[in-house]
Amino acid sequence: MKLLFFMLPYHGHINPTLSVAEELVRRGEQIVYYTTEEFAGKLEGIGAELRLVGREFGFFMEELDKKPLAASLRNADFYVDNLNRHVALASELLEQVQQERADGVVCDPMCLWGRAVAERLELPRALFFSGIAVTADSPVFDYFSRLFDGDIPEIITNMFLKREPLMLAPIPRKFQPDSAYLGEGFEFIGPTIVDREADHDFPLEEIAAHPTIYISLGSIINNPQFYELCMEAFAGSRWKVVMVSQTRPQQVPDNFLVYPFVPQLTVLQHAELFISHGGMNSVMESLWYGVPLLMVPQSSDQPLVAARAEELNLGRKLELQPITPDLLLAKAEEILADSAIRESVRSMQSILHHGGGSQRGADVIQRYFAAHIQREQLLNSVTEQN
């Protein structure tokens, strides 16, 4: 079968799909992935066929530099302007997608250009969430309502209202808040983590023999003020600290390693604690390797993810303001001394490793679209007989 993947062009949205798409390719399916140039190498590496789209098919993240990130991502106009633009862009892809003669589409719920194309061409669709699943029926939706001060624009409401018979989430059901409200059609396949970081020049020998704390706020956020707090908190401590920062601080403590990028999965295998923004990918990767979390959510769904992780006793969260170096150090020591947190993390790690991941994701996608193909063939046969 031939399947098209439409996902927003961001690491947090694309990464969970990579090993699922790769497994489908391994099983002989034809996978065509629409994305931007930035992700071409990743997708060619898994054997998917690539269709490049322009950067306008993502959000214009440089707009976020004009105001604090959290405020920007709460701003309804930012979302509405980008989402309306995405719906309009769908017309640019209609002819190309029609010529694909695909059997179906796997689509990011937030990828409105992909969903619009699939709907107009009446292609069978499955949704692939990048984290916590959200529908208008779920109490989780109330959280997003509060982000917009209770006045959610119609285009965003419709994004959550539209469901499909198959919806996948790369998390365990236990991590999903209020999962009983979601109804039928959801498959919680667990994280789809594959270590693709064999080629790197990170100096592992510098952390292999030391207790290590890893600090990263993800691929979008850069917060120099927070990094200064971290350096003041952990300078001269017993830990080796690996910190990701897009801008190098003027003075770096001797026990710190600061880089604009590190092989995260590799570093997590040596870490005692992950100080994170609470992005879903980062949280799942940390728990996959049995590393507790100290989360400092910055924006979007990160407060929701961090709150759920704390509720499950997988770590602790801190509000961005006010944080002091003393508080940061005290929270880190508190987490590492808490045997109940260690046990909760071990238990969740076991759940993640038995969730099915990319194998289960490929299984349910194949079954779903194979059933569509069989129904279509049956209908065509009946039509021809009549």
JOCOR-V964186 format. One line per field, one symbol per residue. ss: DSSP state (H for helix, E for strand, - for the rest). psi: psi as a letter, one per 40 degrees, with the letter a starting at -180 (. if undefined). burial: 1 if it has 24 or more other C-alpha atoms within 12 Angstrom, else 0. A space follows every 50 residues. Layout:
BEGIN
ss->???
psi->???
burial->???
END
This chain:
BEGIN
ss->-EEEEE----HHHHHHHHHHHHHHHH---EEEEEE-HHHHHHHHH---EE EE--HHH---HHHHHH--HHHHHH-HHHHHHHHHHHHHHHHHHHHHHHHH ---EEEE----HHHHHHHHH----EEEEE----------HHHHHHHH--- ---HHHHHHHH----EEEE---HHH---HHH----EEE------------ ----HHHH---EEEEE-------HHHHHHHHHHH-----EEEEE------ -----EEEE----HHHHH----EEEE---HHHHHHHHH---EEEE----- -HHHHHHHHHH---EEE-------HHHHHHHHHHHH--HHHHHHHHHHHH HHH---HHHHHHHHHHHHHHHHHHHHHHHHHHHHH-
psi->ihihhhihgiddddddedddddddddeeihhhhhaiddeddddddeeiih hhiieeeaigdddeeeiiddddeehdddddddddddddedddeddddded fieihhihdegdddddddddefiiiiihiebhhhieeidddddddddffe ghiddddddddhiidhhihfiiddehhfdeedaiehhgeiifhhhffdhi fhgddeedeihhhhhifaedhhgddddddddddeheieihhhhhhdhhid hhideihhidiigdddddeeidihhieeidddddddddefhiihhgidab eddddddddddefeaiiiidhhhiddddddddddddehdddddddddddd ddeeddbdddddddddddddddddddddddddddd.
burial->11111111111111111111111110001111111100110111011111 11100111110000000011011111011101111110110011001001 01111111111111111110101111111111111100011111101100 01101110110111011111111111101001000111111111000000 00000010001111111111111001111111111000111111100010 01101111111111111111111111111111111111111111111111 11111111110111111101001000011011101100001101111110 111011111111011101100100000000000000
END
